[in-house]
Amino acid sequence: MPASPSTARAINDRFALRLLQEEGPLTAGQLKQLTGLSRPTVADLVERLTEAGLISVVGESGEQRRGPNARLYGIVADRAYLAALDVRTQGVTVVVADLLGRELARASVPIADDAGTGPAVEQAVGLVERAAKEAGADRLHTVAIGAPGLIDPATGELRDSTGLPEWHRRLAAALGERLPARVLVENETNLAALAEQRDGAARDRDTFVLLWLGLGTGAAVVLDGTLRRGASGGTGEIGFLPVPGTTTLPSATDCEGGFHSLGAAAAIDSLAREYALPAPAPTGNEPPAATLVRTAAEAATSRPPAGGPDVPRDGGAAAPADSNAPQTRPAAGGADASSDGTETSVHPLGDTDTGPDTRPSADAHARFLDALADRFAIGAASVVAVLDPGCVVLGGEVGQAGGEVLAARVEARLAALSPLPTEVRPSALGGAAVLRGALLMARDTAQDDLFAPPPR
């Protein structure tokens, strides 16, 4: 059944707006060429979109020809303003942007553990209001929140969890009450996967798994271009995956003994102590575990990755984390720590600086990376065996810090563990992927709403 004239107009308008978003300002002739529509149809849609306040003349083409230059049409960027939030256990970062996703303001605020739910919510909401004012955004159209924990598929809200601060769950409702905006919430690891697919390491992949390696562990699954959340919103809770090499088994309320105990920041710190690697000096907002991995990757660059997990090494995949090392625990039933790489709750190594005469060798760094790759390959192999994604992105601050050096080691071990060919890539965005993913979600939602002007 052919589309009605009004439906056809709406489809054409949306297509033209998407092209203007992706390509930048275009002339009517360029829109005709890219859409395949007739000249009168393009003229009509340009008129409709201009009257709707969605596009405007932003300049003229630079073509050298007789007569006046053709007008360039572009999306009206200030037609809507957006806010993206990265909610961590101990603070919030917000970015305010225009309809094209251009950043106009950014701000952060730490929130103490003992702040109390009401004051913590007020701090976060006030931060958004101040950032919007600084950006000159008199009205926010859409606010997207990236937060740890599970999202209830039925309500779109964070599920209750004793492992998460209560203010996390209250924040979305409070923003909705204070701001005339649509408020969305998504799991932080899922948002990281969205950002890596659109702007990062998985731009050429419709199917892949992002393995989050930060303060904690998590995973996001994208199949045939669609993010998969699962029946309860828990797809990718890999921290609870039972694995060899731990001293116990995870439970429904505690992921200690699962993959979290091998790949989370505290476990990486403990593993580094086994190889006598010194505590890293503070490096901006980079968490200590990521700095350890980055330093090791830089030191071991000249050494090729080992062939697989069967190569004898100190501290193989089965080496348990130091049971005396302080552990960071994520939310019960959720990946609370999955992207909290910048949290100050990461336990730094002790004072293990051995001085300039006993600095660890490149070989010690390489063996540390070998052992770490063994651990990461265990989690990756479990996911690959079930989903066969063809590509695993090592996400988060640790995945980005390890770069190609760590990714190559994990890929070699994965090839020895699984018959399914799988490429392993390092994150291109690291911890910034959560905020970028939230902004992309806010922009997509706003454009879906605004890019469908009512039929005339």
C-alpha positions in Angstrom: 0.0 0.0 0.0 1.6 3.3 -1.0 2.2 6.0 1.6 -0.3 8.8 1.9 0.9 12.3 0.6 1.3 13.5 4.2 3.3 10.4 5.2 5.5 10.7 2.1 6.2 14.4 3.0 7.2 13.5 6.6 9.5 10.8 5.3 11.1 13.2 2.8 11.5 15.9 5.4 13.2 13.6 7.9 15.5 12.2 5.2 16.6 15.7 4.2 17.2 16.8 7.8 19.3 13.7 8.5 21.4 14.6 5.4 21.8 18.1 6.7 22.9 16.8 10.1 25.4 14.4 8.6 26.7 16.4 5.6 26.4 20.0 7.0 24.8 22.8 5.0 23.6 21.9 1.5 22.0 23.7 -1.4 18.7 22.7 -2.8 20.5 21.2 -5.8 22.7 19.1 -3.5 19.6 17.9 -1.6 18.0 16.9 -4.9 21.1 14.9 -5.9 21.4 13.2 -2.5 17.7 12.4 -2.0 16.8 11.5 -5.6 13.7 13.7 -5.3 12.4 16.0 -8.0 13.2 19.7 -8.0 9.6 20.7 -7.1 9.5 18.2 -4.2 12.8 19.5 -2.8 11.6 23.1 -3.1 8.4 22.2 -1.2 10.3 20.4 1.6 12.8 23.3 2.0 9.8 25.7 2.3 8.1 23.5 4.9 11.3 23.0 7.0 12.1 26.7 6.9 8.6 27.7 8.0 8.8 25.1 10.8 12.0 26.8 12.1 14.1 23.7 11.5 16.4 25.0 8.8 17.5 28.4 7.6 19.8 30.0 5.0 23.3 29.9 6.5 25.3 31.1 3.5 25.9 30.7 -0.2 27.7 28.0 -2.2 31.1 28.9 -3.5 30.5 27.6 -7.0 31.7 29.8 -9.8 28.9 30.1 -12.3 26.7 32.7 -13.9 24.0 34.2 -11.9 23.6 34.3 -8.1 25.2 31.7 -5.9 22.9 29.0 -4.6 21.7 29.3 -1.0 23.1 27.0 1.6 20.5 25.6 4.0 21.5 24.3 7.5 19.8 23.0 10.6 18.9 25.7 13.1 21.2 24.5 15.9 19.5 26.5 18.7 16.1 25.1 17.8 16.6 22.8 20.9 19.2 22.4 23.7 20.3 19.2 25.2 22.0 18.0 28.4 24.0 14.8 29.0 25.0 13.6 32.4 27.6 11.0 33.5 26.5 10.0 37.0 29.3 8.3 39.1 29.2 7.1 42.6 30.9 10.2 43.9 29.9 12.9 41.5 28.3 14.1 38.3 29.5 15.7 35.1 27.1 17.5 32.7 27.5 18.8 29.2 25.0 21.1 27.5 24.9 21.2 23.7 22.8 22.4 20.8 20.7 20.4 18.4 23.8 19.5 16.4 25.6 18.1 19.4 28.0 21.0 19.7 29.2 21.4 23.3 28.3 24.8 24.8 29.1 24.2 28.5 30.6 21.6 30.8 30.6 21.3 34.5 31.3 18.7 37.3 30.5 18.5 41.0 31.8 15.9 43.5 29.1 14.4 45.8 30.3 13.0 49.2 29.2 9.6 50.4 27.6 11.2 53.4 25.8 14.0 51.6 22.4 12.6 52.0 19.9 11.8 49.3 18.1 15.2 49.3 21.3 17.4 49.3 22.9 15.1 46.7 20.0 15.4 44.3 19.9 19.2 44.8 23.6 19.4 44.0 23.2 17.5 40.8 20.0 19.3 39.7 21.7 22.7 40.5 24.7 21.7 38.4 22.5 21.1 35.4 20.6 24.4 35.9 23.9 26.4 36.1 25.4 24.7 33.1 22.3 25.4 31.1 22.4 29.1 32.1 26.1 29.3 31.2 25.3 27.8 27.8 22.5 30.4 27.2 20.0 27.5 27.0 16.8 29.0 28.3 15.0 25.7 27.9 16.3 22.2 27.7 14.5 19.9 25.3 16.0 16.5 26.3 18.2 15.4 29.2 20.0 12.0 29.0 21.6 10.4 32.0 24.2 7.7 32.0 24.2 5.8 35.3 25.4 2.6 36.8 22.9 -0.1 37.5 20.1 -1.9 35.6 17.4 0.0 33.7 13.9 -1.5 34.1 12.6 -2.3 30.6 9.0 -1.6 31.6 9.5 1.8 33.2 12.8 3.0 31.7 14.0 3.8 35.3 16.9 2.6 37.3 16.0 -0.4 39.3 16.3 -0.3 43.1 19.6 -1.6 44.3 21.1 -1.5 47.8 24.6 -1.1 46.2 23.8 2.2 44.6 23.3 5.6 46.3 19.6 6.5 46.6 20.2 9.8 44.9 21.0 8.1 41.6 17.4 6.8 41.4 15.9 10.1 42.5 17.8 12.3 40.1 15.7 11.6 36.9 12.4 12.4 38.6 13.9 15.5 40.2 15.2 16.8 36.9 11.8 16.1 35.3 10.1 18.2 38.1 12.5 21.1 37.9 13.0 21.3 34.1 10.5 21.4 31.3 12.5 18.7 29.5 12.2 15.0 28.6 14.5 13.0 30.9 16.0 9.7 29.8 18.1 7.2 31.7 20.4 4.5 30.3 23.0 2.1 31.7 26.4 3.7 31.3 28.1 0.7 29.6 25.3 0.7 27.0 25.9 4.4 26.3 29.6 3.7 26.0 28.9 1.1 23.3 26.6 3.6 21.4 29.5 6.1 21.4 32.1 3.6 20.3 29.8 2.5 17.5 29.1 6.0 16.3 32.4 7.8 17.0 34.9 5.3 18.2 36.4 1.9 17.8 33.3 0.1 16.3 32.3 2.6 13.6 32.5 -0.1 11.0 30.7 -2.8 13.0 27.0 -3.6 13.3 27.7 -6.5 15.6 30.2 -6.3 18.5 30.6 -6.6 22.2 32.1 -3.8 24.4 33.9 -5.2 27.4 34.0 -2.4 29.9 37.2 -2.3 32.0 37.3 0.5 34.5 36.7 0.7 38.2 34.5 -2.4 37.7 33.6 -4.6 34.7 30.6 -4.8 32.5 29.6 -5.5 28.9 27.3 -4.1 26.2 26.0 -6.2 23.3 25.2 -4.8 19.9 23.7 -7.3 17.4 22.8 -6.2 13.9 23.0 -2.6 14.8 20.7 -2.9 17.8 21.6 -2.6 21.5 20.4 -5.7 23.3 19.2 -5.2 26.9 17.7 -8.5 27.8 14.4 -9.4 29.5 15.3 -7.7 32.8 17.7 -5.1 31.4 20.7 -7.1 32.6 22.5 -8.1 29.4 26.2 -7.7 29.9 26.4 -8.2 33.7 29.7 -9.9 33.1 31.0 -9.0 36.5 28.8 -11.8 37.9 30.2 -14.4 35.4 31.7 -17.4 37.3 35.3 -17.8 36.1 38.3 -20.0 37.1 41.0 -18.4 39.1 38.9 -17.0 42.0 38.6 -18.2 45.5 34.8 -18.2 45.7 31.6 -17.9 43.5 29.5 -14.8 42.9 26.1 -14.6 44.4 22.9 -12.7 43.4 23.9 -9.8 45.6 27.7 -9.8 45.3 29.9 -10.3 42.2 33.1 -11.1 44.2 34.3 -14.4 42.8 33.1 -13.5 39.3 34.9 -11.9 36.4 34.9 -8.7 38.5 37.5 -10.3 40.8 39.8 -10.8 37.9 39.3 -7.7 35.8 38.2 -4.8 38.0 40.5 -2.0 39.1 41.3 -3.5 42.5 42.2 -6.8 40.9 44.5 -5.0 38.5 46.2 -3.2 41.3 46.7 -6.5 43.1 48.2 -8.1 40.1 50.6 -5.3 39.6 51.9 -5.8 43.1 52.6 -9.4 42.2 55.0 -8.1 39.5 56.5 -5.5 41.8 55.3 -2.7 39.7 55.4 0.7 41.5 52.3 2.7 42.4 51.6 5.2 39.5 52.0 8.9 40.0 48.6 10.7 39.7 47.8 11.5 36.1 45.0 14.0 35.9 41.6 12.1 36.1 43.0 8.8 34.9 42.4 6.1 37.5 45.5 4.4 39.0 44.7 1.0 37.3 44.5 2.6 33.9 47.9 4.4 34.5 49.4 1.1 35.5 48.2 -0.5 32.3 49.3 2.5 30.1 52.8 2.5 31.7 53.2 -1.2 31.1 52.0 -1.0 27.5 54.5 1.8 26.8 57.3 -0.1 28.5 56.5 -3.4 26.7 55.9 -2.0 23.2 59.0 -3.5 21.8 58.1 -7.0 23.0 55.7 -9.0 20.9 52.6 -10.5 22.6 52.9 -14.1 23.8 51.3 -16.8 21.7 48.5 -17.8 24.1 47.4 -18.9 27.6 49.4 -22.1 27.4 52.7 -20.3 27.4 54.3 -20.5 30.8 54.3 -17.2 32.6 54.2 -16.0 36.2 50.7 -15.0 37.2 48.6 -16.7 34.5 44.8 -16.5 34.1 44.2 -18.7 37.1 46.2 -16.5 39.4 43.7 -15.2 42.0 43.6 -11.6 43.0 45.2 -10.8 46.3 42.6 -11.7 48.9 44.0 -9.0 51.2 43.7 -6.2 48.7 40.7 -3.9 49.2 38.0 -4.7 46.7 35.6 -2.4 45.1 32.1 -3.8 45.0 29.5 -2.8 42.4 25.8 -2.7 42.9 23.9 -5.8 43.7 22.3 -6.9 40.5 24.0 -4.1 38.6 27.3 -2.9 37.2 27.6 0.0 39.6 31.3 0.3 39.0 31.3 -0.5 35.3 32.5 2.9 34.2 33.5 4.6 37.4 37.1 4.8 36.3 37.5 8.3 37.6 36.1 7.6 41.0 38.4 8.4 44.0 37.2 5.1 45.6 39.7 3.2 43.5 42.3 1.8 46.0 45.8 2.9 45.0 48.7 0.7 45.4 50.8 1.0 48.5 54.1 2.8 48.7 56.0 0.4 46.5 58.4 2.8 44.8 61.6 0.7 44.6 63.8 3.7 43.6 65.7 4.4 40.4 68.1 1.4 40.8 65.3 -1.2 41.1 62.8 0.0 38.6 60.8 -2.8 36.9 62.1 -3.9 33.6 60.3 -4.0 30.3 60.1 -7.7 30.8 58.2 -7.3 34.1 55.8 -5.0 32.5 55.3 -7.4 29.6 54.7 -10.3 31.9 52.1 -8.2 33.8 50.3 -7.5 30.5 50.5 -11.1 29.6 48.8 -12.1 32.9 46.2 -9.4 32.5 45.5 -10.4 29.0 44.9 -14.0 30.2 42.3 -12.7 32.6 40.5 -10.5 30.1 40.5 -13.3 27.5 38.5 -15.5 29.9 35.7 -13.0 30.1 35.8 -12.3 26.4 35.9 -16.0 25.5 32.7 -16.6 27.5 30.9 -13.8 25.6 32.2 -14.9 22.2 31.2 -18.6 22.7 27.6 -17.5 23.2 27.2 -14.5 20.8 29.9 -14.9 18.2 30.1 -11.1 17.7 33.3 -11.1 15.6 34.6 -8.1 17.4 35.3 -7.3 21.0 36.1 -3.7 22.1 38.2 -3.3 25.2 36.3 -0.3 26.6 36.7 2.0 29.6 39.8 3.7 30.9 41.8 0.5 31.2 40.9 -0.7 27.7 41.9 2.6 26.2 45.1 2.8 28.3 46.2 -0.7 27.1 45.8 0.3 23.5 46.9 -2.0 20.7 49.5 -3.6 22.9 47.0 -5.1 25.3 44.3 -5.7 22.6 46.8 -7.8 20.6 47.6 -9.9 23.6 43.9 -10.5 24.4 43.2 -11.4 20.7 46.1 -14.0 20.7 44.8 -15.7 23.8 41.2 -15.5 22.6 42.3 -17.3 19.3 43.7 -20.1 21.5 40.6 -20.4 23.6 37.9 -20.1 20.9 37.4 -21.5 17.4 35.3 -18.4 16.5 37.4 -15.7 14.8 37.2 -12.5 16.8 39.0 -9.2 16.4 39.9 -7.4 19.6 40.2 -3.6 19.5 41.1 -1.0 22.1 38.6 1.7 23.0 39.0 5.0 21.2 37.0 7.0 23.7 37.8 5.5 27.1 35.8 6.8 30.1 34.6 9.8 28.0 32.4 7.3 26.1 29.6 7.4 28.7 29.1 11.2 28.4 29.4 11.1 24.6 26.8 8.3 24.4 24.4 10.2 26.6 24.7 13.2 24.4 24.1 11.1 21.3 21.0 9.6 22.9 19.7 13.1 23.8 20.4 14.4 20.3 18.7 11.4 18.6 15.7 11.7 20.8 15.3 15.5 20.2 15.8 15.1 16.5 13.3 12.3 16.2 10.8 14.6 17.9 11.6 17.8 16.0 12.4 16.3 12.6 8.8 15.2 12.0 6.9 18.5 11.4 3.2 18.0 11.3 1.8 17.5 7.8 0.2 20.5 6.1 
